[in-house]
Amino acid sequence: MDAPVSCQWPVEGVSGDAWEAVAEHFERLNPGSRTLTCECCGPCSDTQQSRESLWMDPVDRIRAIDVPLLVLGGTEDMCCPRALVEEVFSASPSSSKNLVMLQGLGHNELRTSDKYWEALEHFLHSVGRAKRGRPEDTSDNAS
């Protein structure tokens, strides 16, 4: 769920003029106008509007998807800040969704947490049960 083109280290250094030139060949999207909160974006925020007019905002994307959803985030994640993660989660129309914020972890540390794998395993089992027509077991002892 990385914030596409609003903040991605490979593309934030591309000039606004370059994005505008590419945009001439595509239908324009409405920029998300999000506040960039990570360290890498400060010097490149002047090109944010140009990038976002080409790439869809994650909040817009999630509004069009109604499936079971698990969102895992870290409270110290600078790539996907908590505010963006919560905004995307809230925008989901899914009636079966869960947000798990892992305390003290950054973007590349999430997979080192046992809680990450436990939440993922529980989610996959619950989706599998639902697909087979079994009621979802939301107890802590679900296997």
C-alpha positions in Angstrom: 0.0 0.0 0.0 2.9 2.2 -0.4 1.8 5.7 -1.3 2.2 5.5 -5.1 4.2 8.3 -6.7 3.3 10.7 -3.9 6.3 9.3 -2.2 8.4 6.7 -3.8 12.2 7.1 -3.8 12.7 6.0 -7.4 10.4 8.7 -8.8 10.4 11.6 -6.5 13.5 13.0 -8.2 11.8 13.2 -11.6 11.1 16.8 -12.5 7.6 18.2 -12.7 8.2 19.1 -16.4 8.9 15.4 -17.1 5.6 14.4 -15.4 3.7 17.1 -17.3 5.1 15.8 -20.6 4.0 12.2 -19.8 0.6 13.6 -18.6 -0.2 14.9 -22.1 -0.8 11.3 -23.2 -3.1 10.2 -20.4 -6.4 11.2 -18.8 -5.8 13.4 -15.8 -6.7 12.3 -12.4 -7.5 14.5 -9.4 -4.4 14.8 -7.2 -4.9 13.5 -3.7 -3.3 16.6 -2.2 -1.9 14.7 0.7 0.6 16.1 3.1 3.9 14.4 2.5 5.3 13.3 5.9 8.3 11.2 5.2 11.9 12.5 5.2 12.5 11.7 1.5 9.7 14.0 0.1 10.6 17.4 1.5 12.9 18.5 -1.4 10.6 16.9 -4.0 7.2 18.1 -2.9 6.9 20.6 -5.8 6.4 17.7 -8.2 3.7 15.9 -6.1 0.7 17.3 -8.0 2.2 16.4 -11.3 2.9 12.8 -10.2 -0.5 12.4 -8.6 -2.3 13.6 -11.7 -1.0 10.5 -13.5 -1.2 7.8 -10.8 -4.2 6.9 -8.8 -4.3 7.7 -5.2 -4.5 4.6 -2.8 -7.7 6.0 -1.1 -9.4 6.2 -4.5 -8.3 2.7 -5.3 -9.5 1.1 -2.1 -13.0 2.7 -2.4 -13.5 0.6 -5.5 -12.6 -2.8 -3.9 -15.0 -4.6 -1.7 -13.2 -7.7 -0.5 -11.9 -9.0 2.8 -9.0 -6.7 3.8 -6.1 -6.9 6.2 -3.9 -3.8 6.5 -0.6 -4.2 8.4 1.3 -1.1 9.3 4.1 0.0 11.7 3.8 2.9 14.0 7.3 4.1 13.0 6.8 3.6 9.2 7.9 6.7 7.3 7.0 5.2 3.9 3.4 4.5 4.7 2.7 6.8 7.7 0.0 5.8 10.2 -2.3 8.6 9.1 -2.3 7.4 5.4 -2.7 3.8 6.5 -5.7 4.7 8.7 -7.2 6.8 5.9 -6.9 4.0 3.4 -8.4 1.5 5.9 -11.3 3.8 6.7 -12.0 4.3 3.0 -12.5 0.6 2.3 -16.1 -0.4 1.9 -15.3 -3.9 3.0 -17.5 -5.3 5.8 -14.7 -7.7 6.7 -11.6 -5.7 7.4 -8.9 -5.5 10.1 -6.2 -3.0 10.8 -3.1 -4.1 12.7 -0.6 -1.5 13.7 2.7 -2.9 14.9 4.2 -0.8 17.7 7.7 0.5 17.2 8.2 -1.0 13.7 9.2 0.8 10.5 8.4 -0.1 6.9 11.0 -2.8 6.4 10.7 -4.3 9.9 7.1 -5.4 9.8 7.9 -8.9 8.6 10.2 -9.5 11.5 7.3 -9.4 13.9 5.5 -12.6 15.1 2.3 -10.5 15.3 2.6 -9.7 11.6 2.7 -13.4 10.7 0.0 -14.3 13.2 -2.4 -11.6 11.8 -1.6 -12.7 8.2 -2.2 -16.4 9.0 -5.5 -15.6 10.8 -6.6 -13.5 7.9 -5.8 -16.2 5.3 -7.6 -18.9 7.4 -10.7 -16.7 7.8 -10.8 -15.9 4.1 -10.4 -19.6 3.3 -13.3 -20.5 5.8 -15.5 -17.9 4.3 -14.8 -19.1 0.7 -15.7 -22.7 1.8 -19.0 -21.4 3.3 -18.0 -21.8 6.9 -18.7 -19.0 9.4 -15.6 -16.9 10.3 -14.2 -17.7 13.7 -13.1 -14.5 15.2 -12.0 -16.0 18.5 -8.4 -15.8 19.6 -8.1 -19.6 19.3 -8.9 -19.6 15.6 -6.7 -22.0 13.6 
